Amino acid sequence: MPQPVVVTAVFVPQQGRQEEARAAILGALADVHAEAGCELYALHDAADGALVLIEKWESVELLDAHGSGEPVARLGRAISGLLEKPPAVVRMTPAPGGDPVKGRL
């Protein structure tokens, strides 16, 4: 059975470009949700103005396919020039604990 992968991707918009960056990311959600292996792909606003995608993928292989797929390429084009720096992406392996429902994504 494949091991799920959880990902955070933090986008730091340039000053005054947060709404444009948010719209660009929101525009990618439907296409990514339709990709094989996507279990969660949800945008969140951070208190510091960053935009954070929290993702969950069925497997590393399907996450890798997502990373090289057309929806990510389109998102890259849509956010070009809107960010302070490249997104900070962290891949994680779940380490569930405590309540079996609350202790994992």
N, C-alpha and C positions, 0 to 999 in steps of 0.2 A: 504494500500500500504506500503511495507517495506521501511524503512529509509535506504538510502545508508550509507556506512561506508568508510571513507578514512583512510589510514594507512601509516605511514612512518616507515621504518625499516632501521636503520643505522648500518652498518657493518664496524668495524675498523680493517683492516688487520694488521697482524704483519709486522714489518719492512721487506721489501723485498718479501712479499707474496701477494702484491696487485693484480698482474696479475693472480695468481692462484685463489685467492678469486673471482675476477671478472669472470673468466672462469667458476668457479663452479656455481655462481649465474646465469650467462647467460645460462648455461646448463639446468637450471630449468624452464626458462621462458615458453617454449612451453607447457610443461605439466601443468603449473599453468594457462596459458591462456585458456586451454581446460576445466578447472574446472567450474562447475556450479557457476554462480554469479560473476565471475571475469569480471570486466569492464575495469580495468587498472592494469597493473603490469609491471612497467617500471623502469629500472636501470639507475642511474645517478652517475657520478663521482663528489664528492665534492672537493672543493679547498684544503681542509686539508688532502686529501688522503682517506677519508672515501668513502664507497660505499653506496648509498641510494636507496632503493626501495620505489617508490611511488605507492600506491595501491588504488584501489577503488573497493568495493564489493557491490553487490546488497542489502545485508542484513547482520546483525550480525550473523544470523544462518548459512548463507553460508560461511561467514568469519570463523566462528568457525569450520565448517566442513573442510575448507582449512587447518586450523591450526593443525588439527589432521589427515590430509590425508597423503598419501604416497609421493606426490611430496615434501612436506615440510620435511618429514622424510629423503628422499633422499638428499635434499639440506643440511640438518643438518649433514649428514654423509660426504658429499662432502666438507663442510667448516670446518669440525673438524680439529683442530690444526692450522688453518690459521688465526684466529682472536685474537686480543689483549684481548677481553672480549666478553661476549654474546651480540648479537644484541640488540640495544635499539629500542623497538617497541612502537609506540604511535598510539592509535585508536582515531579517531576524527569523529564528526558528522558535516556535512557541514552546514555552516551558510551563505548561498548565499546573496549577496548584490551588489548594483551597476548594471552594465551591466549584464543582465541575462545569457549571454554566457561567459563573462570573469570573472564573480564573483563566479564561481563554477568549480569544477573538474567534 
